Amino acid sequence: MVCPECGFVHYANSKATASAVIVDDEGRVMLSKRAVEPFAGQWDLPGGFIEEGEHPLDCLHRELREEAGVGLCDVEYLGVFMDRYGEGPAAPWTMNLYWSARISDGSPEPADDVAELRFFAPNEIPYDELAFENLPDVISAWRGRQQDA
């Protein structure tokens, strides 16, 4: 969009996020139940929006402290996955960066915008209750890496 008076151009850009597939010693994945819209009550991978000027890895560590009270180790990049933050044509696009990781310290406790945290075995993940369309692809990418290892 361009302002006809001053010529300012507003570029529509995807909002960047940083999130993690947190895995425990039993190979289970930690999901977070969303406490807020969009998709309140549905399962998500923990993480959140990257703040202006913030490095994505710093965001990842900050968000896991804020949402789950945990520190991370064994952080490995999984990839970038596109999605929408909500439903309908007005929902903004998101560019979601994902890592796999383990908990280095702390005990997972839901906080901030998380209602519940729970570990799921890979074959128990509630795919029909996942908040965002990219999540099955992210979990599939993680599972593919596990099989290759």
Residue pairs with C-beta under 8 A, 6 or more apart in sequence:
1 9
1 10
1 12
2 8
2 9
2 10
3 9
3 10
12 93
14 82
14 92
14 93
14 94
14 95
15 49
15 85
15 92
15 93
15 94
15 95
16 49
16 50
16 56
16 94
16 95
16 96
16 97
17 47
17 48
17 49
17 50
17 59
17 94
17 95
17 96
17 97
18 47
18 48
18 50
18 56
18 57
18 59
18 60
18 63
18 97
18 98
18 99
19 44
19 45
19 46
19 47
19 48
19 60
19 63
19 96
19 97
19 98
19 99
19 138
20 45
20 46
20 47
20 60
20 64
20 72
20 75
20 98
20 99
20 100
20 101
21 29
21 45
21 78
21 98
21 99
21 100
21 101
21 138
21 139
21 142
22 29
22 30
22 45
22 46
22 64
22 68
22 70
22 72
22 100
22 101
22 102
22 103
23 29
23 30
23 100
23 101
23 102
23 142
24 30
24 102
24 103
24 119
26 119
26 121
27 121
27 122
27 146
28 119
28 120
28 121
28 122
29 45
29 119
29 120
29 122
29 125
29 139
29 142
30 46
30 68
30 108
30 117
30 118
30 119
30 120
31 43
31 44
31 45
31 46
31 117
31 118
31 119
31 120
31 125
31 126
32 43
32 44
32 45
32 46
32 67
32 68
32 110
32 114
32 116
32 117
33 41
33 42
33 43
33 44
33 110
33 114
33 115
33 116
33 117
33 118
34 40
34 41
34 42
34 43
34 44
34 113
34 114
34 115
34 131
35 110
35 113
35 114
35 115
36 113
37 86
38 85
38 86
38 87
38 91
38 131
39 86
39 131
39 132
40 115
41 115
42 129
42 130
42 131
43 126
43 129
43 130
43 131
43 135
44 130
44 131
44 132
44 135
45 98
45 135
45 138
46 63
46 64
46 67
46 68
46 114
46 117
47 59
47 60
47 63
47 64
47 67
47 96
47 98
48 59
48 63
48 66
48 67
48 113
49 59
50 56
50 59
51 59
54 62
56 97
57 75
57 99
60 72
60 75
60 99
60 101
61 71
61 72
64 70
64 71
64 72
64 101
65 71
65 106
66 111
66 112
67 110
67 111
67 112
67 113
67 114
68 106
68 108
68 109
68 110
68 111
68 114
68 117
69 106
69 107
69 108
69 109
69 111
70 103
70 104
70 105
70 106
70 107
70 108
71 103
71 104
71 105
71 106
72 101
72 102
72 103
72 104
73 101
73 102
73 103
73 104
74 100
74 101
74 102
75 99
75 100
75 101
76 99
76 100
76 101
76 145
77 97
77 98
77 99
78 98
78 99
78 100
78 138
78 141
78 142
78 145
79 97
79 98
79 138
79 141
80 95
80 96
80 97
80 98
81 96
81 98
81 134
81 137
81 138
82 93
82 94
82 95
82 96
82 134
83 93
83 94
83 96
83 132
83 133
83 134
84 91
84 92
84 93
84 94
84 132
84 133
85 91
85 92
85 93
85 94
86 92
96 132
96 134
96 138
98 138
98 141
100 142
100 145
108 117
109 117
110 116
110 117
120 126
122 139
122 143
125 139
127 136
130 136
